[in-house]
Amino acid sequence: MKGKIAYRFETPVYPSNILYVNLVDNYRCVNNCLFCSRPKKERDIGKPNIYERKAGSFLFLPKTPSIEEIIDSIDAEIRKNDAELAIIGLGEPLIYLPKVTEVIRQVKSKYDIKTRVDTNGLVKCIYENPVRKLEKAGLDEIRISLNAVNGQEYNQLCRPKFKNAFQNLISFVKECLDSNIDTYVSFVIGFADGKIKNRNPKEYINFATSLGIKPKNIILREHVKPIESKLIQPNNFRQ
């Protein structure tokens, strides 16, 4: 059961001229967010989830692909009219920062295309100077999931594996803002849980702007409930 590396989909929000890149093995992440419905156990692999349903592709990778495999997949899927290449996957791509930066370098050397990474922003807990490395590689845009306005709420909601996660996250955001990388932040809204304060979207906007984020670069994502259904076989997805 091996999923896709490069894939694409089209929604009213996202056009079809974006090529997505998945390099995360075993849906791996350094957070365990309450609102996230990514498969977290082996028995959940192949069960419907909102992310693969939206992508229309099975995204489970038993191991992270090599740089050669990633570039070969990009070469096979990229189109002349593609405007953007987004490294996302199902999990946290910057766990593999050296691989991500090399892929960006090679893509930039071969194609005239914008590059983007979507991340939970905890890469500073793993690597030194990640922003400098991403900027040097040629990354154009980064989208960082904040989802909270203080460390206590972040720890309750996102349940990070690292100590001082929120502190490192905010530091990463500020360093991105000081770089040439176009920096966005996002918040999940409308998620209800007895332990979590249900904040008004304006509070998230005010917090983001206090960090220096431009209002147009703040993304509010309405929470979507997990899909409850029977197991789906990989061949039911586009391969």
C-alpha positions in Angstrom: 0.0 0.0 0.0 2.1 2.9 -1.3 0.6 6.3 -2.0 1.5 9.1 -4.3 4.4 11.5 -4.1 3.3 14.2 -6.5 -0.4 14.8 -6.9 -2.9 17.5 -7.7 -6.6 18.3 -7.1 -8.9 21.2 -7.8 -11.4 22.9 -5.5 -13.2 26.3 -5.7 -10.4 27.6 -3.5 -7.4 25.8 -5.0 -6.8 25.8 -8.8 -5.6 22.7 -10.6 -2.3 24.4 -11.6 -0.8 23.6 -8.2 1.4 20.5 -8.0 1.5 19.0 -4.5 4.4 17.0 -3.2 4.2 14.4 -0.4 7.4 13.1 1.2 6.2 12.2 4.7 6.4 8.6 5.7 3.8 6.9 7.9 1.8 10.2 8.1 4.5 11.3 10.6 4.1 14.5 12.6 5.6 16.0 15.8 2.2 17.2 16.9 -0.9 15.2 17.9 -3.5 17.9 17.3 -7.0 17.3 18.7 -8.6 18.6 15.6 -6.5 16.6 13.1 -8.0 13.4 11.6 -4.8 12.1 9.9 -4.4 8.4 10.4 -2.3 7.9 13.6 -2.2 4.1 13.9 -1.4 1.3 11.5 -5.0 0.1 11.6 -6.2 3.5 10.4 -4.2 3.3 7.1 -6.7 3.2 4.3 -9.6 4.5 6.3 -11.3 7.6 4.9 -10.0 10.9 6.1 -10.7 14.5 5.0 -7.2 15.1 3.7 -7.0 12.1 1.3 -10.6 12.5 0.4 -9.9 16.1 -0.6 -6.8 15.2 -2.5 -8.5 12.3 -4.2 -5.2 10.3 -3.7 -3.9 7.8 -1.3 -0.9 9.4 0.5 0.5 6.7 2.7 4.2 6.2 2.2 5.9 3.4 4.1 9.2 5.3 4.0 10.1 8.8 3.0 11.1 8.8 -0.7 14.6 9.5 -1.9 15.3 12.9 -3.5 15.6 11.1 -6.9 12.2 9.5 -6.4 10.7 12.9 -5.5 12.2 14.6 -8.5 11.2 11.8 -10.9 7.6 12.0 -9.6 7.6 15.8 -10.1 9.0 15.5 -13.6 6.3 13.0 -14.5 3.4 15.2 -13.1 4.4 18.8 -13.7 2.7 20.8 -16.4 3.8 23.8 -18.4 1.0 25.9 -16.9 1.7 25.0 -13.3 2.0 28.1 -11.2 3.1 26.6 -7.9 4.7 23.5 -6.3 3.6 23.0 -2.7 5.4 20.6 -0.4 2.7 19.4 2.0 1.9 15.7 2.2 0.0 14.2 5.1 2.1 15.0 8.2 4.9 17.4 8.8 7.3 17.9 5.8 10.0 19.9 7.6 10.9 16.8 9.7 12.9 16.2 6.5 14.4 19.7 6.2 17.6 18.7 4.3 15.5 16.7 1.8 13.0 19.6 1.4 15.7 22.2 0.7 17.4 19.9 -1.8 14.1 19.3 -3.6 13.5 23.1 -3.7 17.0 23.7 -5.1 16.6 21.2 -7.9 13.0 22.3 -8.8 14.2 25.9 -9.0 17.1 24.9 -11.2 14.8 23.1 -13.7 11.5 25.0 -13.6 10.3 28.6 -13.4 7.7 27.9 -10.7 6.8 29.2 -7.3 7.6 26.9 -4.3 5.7 26.7 -1.1 5.9 24.7 2.1 3.0 24.1 4.6 4.3 23.4 8.1 3.4 23.3 11.8 6.5 25.5 12.3 8.3 23.4 14.9 11.3 22.8 12.7 13.5 24.8 15.1 13.0 22.1 17.7 14.8 19.7 15.3 17.3 21.8 13.2 19.4 24.9 13.6 18.9 27.9 11.3 16.0 26.4 9.3 14.8 29.7 7.9 18.3 30.5 6.5 18.4 27.1 4.8 14.9 27.4 3.3 15.7 30.9 2.1 19.0 29.9 0.6 17.3 26.9 -1.2 14.9 29.4 -2.9 11.6 28.9 -1.0 9.1 31.5 -2.1 6.3 31.0 0.4 5.6 29.4 3.7 2.3 28.7 5.5 2.7 28.1 9.2 -0.1 26.6 11.4 -0.4 28.6 14.6 -3.8 27.6 15.9 -3.3 29.2 19.4 -2.4 32.6 21.0 -0.3 31.3 23.9 1.7 28.3 25.0 -0.8 26.8 27.3 -3.6 26.7 24.7 -1.1 25.4 22.1 0.0 22.5 24.3 -3.6 21.6 25.0 -4.7 21.8 21.4 -1.7 20.6 19.4 0.0 18.3 22.0 3.5 18.8 20.7 6.3 16.3 21.4 8.8 19.0 22.2 9.2 21.2 25.2 9.0 25.0 24.5 7.2 24.2 21.3 5.2 27.4 21.2 8.2 29.5 22.0 10.1 27.9 19.1 7.1 28.3 16.8 6.8 32.0 17.4 10.6 32.5 16.9 10.3 30.6 13.6 7.4 32.8 12.5 9.4 36.0 13.3 12.5 34.7 11.5 10.5 33.9 8.4 9.1 37.4 8.5 12.6 38.8 8.6 13.6 36.7 5.5 12.6 37.0 1.8 10.1 34.2 2.2 6.5 35.3 1.9 5.0 34.3 5.3 1.4 33.2 6.0 0.0 31.9 9.3 -3.2 29.9 9.7 -5.7 29.1 12.5 -8.3 26.3 12.7 -11.6 27.9 13.8 -14.9 26.3 14.9 -13.3 23.4 16.7 -15.2 22.5 19.9 -13.6 20.7 22.8 -14.3 21.1 26.5 -10.6 21.6 27.3 -10.0 24.3 24.7 -11.1 27.9 24.7 -13.2 28.6 21.6 -11.8 32.0 20.6 -13.3 34.5 18.3 -11.5 34.7 14.9 -10.7 38.3 15.6 -8.6 37.3 18.5 -6.5 35.1 16.2 -6.2 37.9 13.7 -5.1 40.4 16.4 -2.5 38.0 17.6 -1.1 37.3 14.2 -0.9 41.0 13.3 0.9 41.6 16.7 3.6 39.3 15.4 3.9 41.3 12.2 1.8 39.2 9.9 0.0 41.2 7.2 -3.8 40.8 7.5 -4.0 39.4 3.9 -1.5 36.6 5.0 -3.8 35.3 7.8 -5.7 32.1 6.9 -8.7 31.1 9.0 -9.6 27.4 8.3 -13.0 26.2 9.3 -12.7 22.9 11.2 -14.0 19.9 9.3 -15.2 16.9 11.3 -13.5 13.5 10.5 -15.1 11.2 8.1 -16.5 8.1 9.7 -16.8 5.2 7.3 -15.5 1.8 6.4 -12.0 1.0 5.1 -11.2 2.2 1.6 -8.7 0.3 -0.5 -5.9 2.2 -2.1 -7.2 1.4 -5.6 -10.2 3.5 -4.9 -8.0 6.6 -5.0 -6.3 8.0 -8.1 -2.9 6.5 -8.6 
